[in-house]
Amino acid sequence: MNFRNYLSIFLFAAGTLVTQAQSNLLNAKTPDEIGKKTPAQLISDNDKPLVYGYVHDRDVLMGKTIWELIDLDERINFPLYYPIDTANIGKDRRSLFNVLLNGIKTGKITEVYGDDYFNTKKTLKDMSTSFTYIDTTDAGRDEINNYYQDYMSGRKVLDPQFINKTDLTAQDISGYKIKGYWYFDKRQGEMKYRLLGICPVSPEARDIGKDNPDVIELFWIYFPSIRDVLHEAHAFNDKNSAAPITFDHLLNSRRFNGVIYKEENVYGDRQIADYEKDNAQMQLLESERVKEKIRNFEQDMWNY
């Protein structure tokens, strides 16, 4: 194949990526037409995420489950965090948390759990106290005390101005915990990774605005069940905004930085912080040791 043929293939692929950015951006006569796809575009975009290949249990020579924390303060992880304010952003720009939460609200995401072993299912109602906190202001308490009998009997209803409502938003998400499985496929002779679960972590709505609030695991989602939802949502590509990357591709290709905080072990899968207490440096070194142990297994397979 000569250079001209290679160039034609490259330009065709580049053109395909461009059409997947903001549809109809250059042909729209009004802002409302931006993002609307033609019937031909809808047909061409009717694709699915890349299917995982079947892996037989006998083909797994070595396997190790690990848990990692993705810190959204790191620049490489910004595509998972932004945009936090979607009021003035295009319809196809959402943070990962908004994509997950909207999927739960619309019923597209149903495999939601309260733990990283996917034992106990959770509903949006179960998580409502973490997402929304409603409290009475000091002026509202004085109002109730002054007319206690009226409020208790229902003759008076507290005015909304005396109520504070705090909602958890994408801005409050501090990171994501992910659960994955590294395994050596002896049939293909290489180390591979399969993402199993993802969990946003943040303070509860009641603790938003406090100094150094404790963060909690909001919910765990079984990752293979949401790949279609993540495939429809795109993360921002700062190198080329005409070629965004789907969240499914971003996560499966590990285009993020995560720190290992737990590995499966004989001690009931205890966390690194449980045996390297109050020493952040040693915890990072232990995380690197676990990572190196997994990496070395593949390297050792080719030593003779």
QUIUR-V393448 format. One record per residue. N is the residue number from 1. RES is the residue in one small letter. PHI is phi in degrees with one decimal (NA if undefined). PSI is psi in radians with two decimals (* if undefined). OMEGA is omega in radians with two decimals (none if undefined). Layout:
N:RES:PHI:PSI:OMEGA  N:RES:PHI:PSI:OMEGA
This chain:
1:m:NA:2.24:-3.08  2:n:-85.1:3.10:-3.07  3:f:-63.5:-0.63:-3.11  4:r:-64.1:-0.69:3.11  5:n:-67.1:-0.71:3.08  6:y:-61.2:-0.72:-3.13  7:l:-65.2:-0.67:3.14  8:s:-64.5:-0.74:3.12  9:i:-63.8:-0.72:-3.14  10:f:-64.0:-0.78:-3.12  11:l:-65.9:-0.64:3.10  12:f:-64.3:-0.76:3.13  13:a:-65.3:-0.71:3.12  14:a:-64.4:-0.71:3.10  15:g:-63.7:-0.64:3.09  16:t:-64.3:-0.71:3.13  17:l:-66.6:-0.66:-3.13  18:v:-62.2:-0.71:-3.12  19:t:-67.4:-0.27:3.14  20:q:-89.3:-0.01:-3.13  21:a:-79.3:-2.04:3.07  22:q:-92.5:1.88:-3.05  23:s:-64.0:2.45:3.04  24:n:63.6:0.33:-3.09  25:l:-63.8:-0.71:-3.06  26:l:-87.4:-0.21:-3.12  27:n:-109.0:-0.09:-3.08  28:a:-70.5:2.36:3.09  29:k:-92.5:-0.39:3.06  30:t:-135.1:2.73:-3.14  31:p:-58.1:-0.49:-3.13  32:d:-65.7:-0.40:-3.10  33:e:-82.8:-0.23:3.13  34:i:-68.9:2.27:3.13  35:g:95.7:-0.24:3.12  36:k:-82.8:2.23:-3.08  37:k:-98.3:2.60:3.06  38:t:-75.5:2.82:3.09  39:p:-55.4:-0.63:3.13  40:a:-66.2:-0.67:3.12  41:q:-67.9:-0.68:3.13  42:l:-62.3:-0.69:3.12  43:i:-66.5:-0.77:-3.10  44:s:-70.6:-0.46:-3.12  45:d:-90.4:0.04:-3.11  46:n:-79.8:1.16:-3.12  47:d:-114.4:3.02:-3.11  48:k:-125.8:2.81:3.07  49:p:-63.1:2.69:-3.14  50:l:-59.9:2.17:-3.04  51:v:-71.0:2.38:3.04  52:y:-67.2:2.40:3.07  53:g:-73.7:2.63:3.13  54:y:-71.9:2.31:3.12  55:v:-122.8:2.02:3.11  56:h:-76.8:2.56:-3.14  57:d:-57.7:-0.55:-3.12  58:r:-73.2:-0.29:3.14  59:d:-85.0:-0.18:-3.12  60:v:-89.0:1.82:-3.12  61:l:-78.0:-0.62:3.10  62:m:-147.0:2.44:3.10  63:g:-140.0:2.58:3.13  64:k:-151.2:2.15:3.08  65:t:-89.8:2.30:3.12  66:i:-132.7:2.72:3.08  67:w:-118.0:2.38:-3.12  68:e:-128.4:2.71:3.06  69:l:-113.5:2.16:3.08  70:i:-98.1:1.95:-3.12  71:d:-86.1:2.08:-3.08  72:l:-77.8:-0.04:3.03  73:d:-79.2:-0.26:3.12  74:e:-80.7:2.40:-3.03  75:r:-60.4:-0.64:-3.10  76:i:-64.6:-0.38:-3.11  77:n:-96.3:0.08:-3.12  78:f:-57.9:-0.64:3.14  79:p:-59.3:-0.38:3.09  80:l:-82.1:-0.34:-3.03  81:y:-98.7:-0.82:-3.07  82:y:-91.3:2.69:0.00  83:p:-83.8:2.42:3.13  84:i:-86.1:-0.40:3.10  85:d:-116.6:1.98:-3.05  86:t:-101.5:0.15:-3.07  87:a:-64.8:-0.69:-3.07  88:n:-113.7:0.43:-3.14  89:i:-112.4:2.67:3.13  90:g:-57.7:2.80:-3.07  91:k:-63.7:-0.41:-3.09  92:d:-95.1:0.19:3.12  93:r:-111.2:1.95:3.12  94:r:-143.7:2.65:3.01  95:s:-77.6:2.85:-3.12  96:l:-61.5:-0.67:-3.13  97:f:-63.0:-0.74:3.11  98:n:-62.6:-0.68:3.12  99:v:-62.8:-0.78:-3.14  100:l:-66.7:-0.78:-3.09  101:l:-66.9:-0.73:3.10  102:n:-64.7:-0.63:3.10  103:g:-64.5:-0.65:3.10  104:i:-68.9:-0.75:-3.11  105:k:-66.0:-0.62:-3.11  106:t:-86.8:-0.11:3.13  107:g:86.8:0.07:3.10  108:k:-73.6:-0.48:3.11  109:i:-111.5:2.04:-3.09  110:t:-119.1:-0.36:-3.09  111:e:-85.8:1.25:-3.11  112:v:-111.8:2.30:-3.02  113:y:-132.5:2.87:-3.14  114:g:-96.6:-0.06:-3.12  115:d:-143.8:2.88:-3.06  116:d:-83.1:0.06:3.03  117:y:-105.5:0.09:3.05  118:f:57.3:0.84:3.13  119:n:-96.2:-0.74:-3.02  120:t:-114.6:2.09:3.13  121:k:-77.1:2.63:3.11  122:k:-126.9:2.59:3.06  123:t:-111.0:2.95:3.12  124:l:-62.2:-0.58:3.11  125:k:-66.7:-0.64:3.12  126:d:-63.8:-0.52:-3.07  127:m:-98.0:0.08:-3.02  128:s:-61.3:-0.63:-3.12  129:t:-68.6:-0.45:3.09  130:s:-78.6:-0.53:-3.08  131:f:-87.9:-0.50:-3.06  132:t:-136.3:2.34:3.09  133:y:-127.1:2.15:-3.13  134:i:-115.7:2.23:-3.10  135:d:-140.0:2.69:3.11  136:t:-91.1:2.36:3.13  137:t:-71.3:2.92:3.11  138:d:-62.0:-0.68:3.10  139:a:-65.1:-0.61:3.11  140:g:-66.9:-0.65:3.11  141:r:-66.6:-0.70:3.08  142:d:-62.4:-0.70:3.12  143:e:-62.2:-0.76:3.13  144:i:-65.5:-0.72:-3.13  145:n:-65.6:-0.62:-3.12  146:n:-71.5:-0.55:-3.12  147:y:-126.4:0.88:-3.01  148:y:-58.0:-0.87:-3.10  149:q:-63.2:-0.66:3.13  150:d:-64.9:-0.71:-3.14  151:y:-73.3:-0.64:-3.14  152:m:-68.9:-0.60:-3.14  153:s:-82.6:-0.22:3.14  154:g:89.6:0.08:3.12  155:r:-70.5:-0.45:3.09  156:k:-124.4:2.57:3.10  157:v:-120.2:2.35:-3.07  158:l:-63.7:2.29:-3.13  159:d:-68.0:2.47:-3.13  160:p:-57.9:-0.40:-3.14  161:q:-66.7:-0.30:3.13  162:f:-94.1:0.18:-3.08  163:i:-121.2:2.26:3.04  164:n:-101.9:2.29:3.11  165:k:-123.6:2.17:-3.14  166:t:-117.1:2.18:3.14  167:d:-110.6:2.45:3.06  168:l:-77.7:2.24:-3.12  169:t:-124.7:3.09:3.14  170:a:-61.5:-0.45:3.13  171:q:-64.6:-0.47:-3.05  172:d:-88.0:-0.13:-3.14  173:i:-73.6:2.18:-3.10  174:s:-96.6:-0.35:-3.13  175:g:179.0:-3.07:3.10  176:y:-132.7:2.41:2.95  177:k:-98.6:2.37:3.12  178:i:-127.8:2.58:3.08  179:k:-117.0:2.23:-3.09  180:g:-141.1:2.96:-3.06  181:y:-130.1:2.00:3.00  182:w:-90.4:2.31:3.14  183:y:-146.7:2.63:3.09  184:f:-100.1:2.03:-3.14  185:d:-87.8:1.86:-3.07  186:k:-72.9:-0.35:3.10  187:r:-70.5:-0.70:3.14  188:q:-99.6:-0.15:3.05  189:g:67.5:0.72:3.13  190:e:-153.1:2.76:3.09  191:m:-83.9:2.36:-3.12  192:k:-131.0:2.89:-3.11  193:y:-131.6:2.41:3.10  194:r:-129.9:2.11:3.13  195:l:-78.5:2.26:-3.05  196:l:-109.5:-0.62:-3.08  197:g:-153.3:2.72:3.13  198:i:-141.2:2.51:-3.05  199:c:-145.5:2.07:3.03  200:p:-74.7:2.46:3.11  201:v:-120.9:2.45:-3.12  202:s:-167.1:2.94:2.97  203:p:-68.4:2.74:3.00  204:e:-68.6:2.80:-3.12  205:a:-57.9:-0.59:-3.11  206:r:-68.3:-0.37:-3.07  207:d:-102.6:0.01:-3.14  208:i:-64.3:2.29:-3.14  209:g:96.5:-0.23:3.11  210:k:-80.2:2.76:3.09  211:d:-77.3:2.27:3.11  212:n:48.9:1.02:3.14  213:p:-73.4:2.66:3.05  214:d:-74.8:2.43:3.11  215:v:-100.4:2.61:-3.12  216:i:-127.5:2.86:3.00  217:e:-83.3:2.04:-3.09  218:l:-71.6:-0.87:3.12  219:f:-169.4:2.67:3.06  220:w:-106.8:2.40:3.12  221:i:-121.0:2.32:3.07  222:y:-71.5:1.96:-2.92  223:f:-60.7:-0.79:-3.11  224:p:-57.7:-0.38:-3.10  225:s:-81.3:-0.20:-3.08  226:i:-115.6:0.25:-3.06  227:r:-65.3:-0.62:3.11  228:d:-64.7:-0.69:3.12  229:v:-65.7:-0.78:-3.13  230:l:-69.4:-0.48:3.13  231:h:-69.3:-0.46:-3.14  232:e:-83.9:-0.24:-3.13  233:a:-105.8:2.49:-3.05  234:h:-118.1:2.44:3.02  235:a:-93.4:2.72:-3.09  236:f:-75.7:2.39:3.08  237:n:-110.2:1.82:-3.05  238:d:-72.3:-0.24:3.09  239:k:-83.7:-0.45:3.14  240:n:-161.2:1.71:-3.08  241:s:-68.7:-0.23:3.09  242:a:-80.0:-0.14:-3.13  243:a:-130.8:1.26:3.13  244:p:-68.4:2.83:3.14  245:i:-115.3:2.44:-3.14  246:t:-73.7:2.69:3.09  247:f:-63.7:-0.55:3.10  248:d:-63.4:-0.79:3.12  249:h:-66.6:-0.74:-3.11  250:l:-60.0:-0.78:-3.08  251:l:-76.3:-0.72:-3.13  252:n:-68.1:-0.54:3.12  253:s:-88.8:0.06:3.09  254:r:56.2:0.85:3.07  255:r:-90.3:1.03:3.12  256:f:-157.6:3.01:3.08  257:n:-117.3:2.18:3.12  258:g:-127.9:2.61:3.12  259:v:-110.9:2.22:-3.14  260:i:-69.1:2.20:3.10  261:y:-116.6:-0.10:3.11  262:k:-162.1:2.56:2.99  263:e:-133.3:2.70:3.10  264:e:-67.5:2.33:-3.08  265:n:-152.5:3.04:-3.05  266:v:-69.9:-0.29:-3.09  267:y:-89.9:0.52:-3.14  268:g:75.4:0.57:3.14  269:d:56.4:0.83:3.13  270:r:-68.5:2.68:3.14  271:q:-80.8:2.77:3.12  272:i:-61.0:-0.65:-3.13  273:a:-66.3:-0.28:3.14  274:d:-76.8:-0.45:3.13  275:y:-118.5:-0.12:2.97  276:e:-118.6:1.28:-2.99  277:k:-78.8:2.44:2.98  278:d:55.2:0.58:3.11  279:n:-145.0:1.61:-3.05  280:a:-63.5:-0.63:-3.13  281:q:-65.3:-0.78:3.13  282:m:-66.7:-0.56:3.09  283:q:-66.0:-0.71:3.09  284:l:-66.2:-0.70:3.12  285:l:-65.2:-0.67:3.11  286:e:-66.7:-0.66:3.08  287:s:-61.1:-0.74:3.11  288:e:-67.3:-0.58:3.11  289:r:-64.4:-0.74:3.11  290:v:-63.4:-0.75:3.14  291:k:-63.4:-0.73:-3.13  292:e:-67.4:-0.61:3.13  293:k:-62.6:-0.72:3.12  294:i:-68.9:-0.73:-3.13  295:r:-66.0:-0.66:-3.09  296:n:-68.3:-0.47:3.14  297:f:-60.8:-0.76:3.13  298:e:-66.9:-0.70:3.14  299:q:-64.2:-0.68:-3.10  300:d:-69.9:-0.37:3.13  301:m:-65.7:-0.39:-3.06  302:w:-109.5:0.30:3.03  303:n:-95.1:2.30:-3.10  304:y:-118.4:*:none
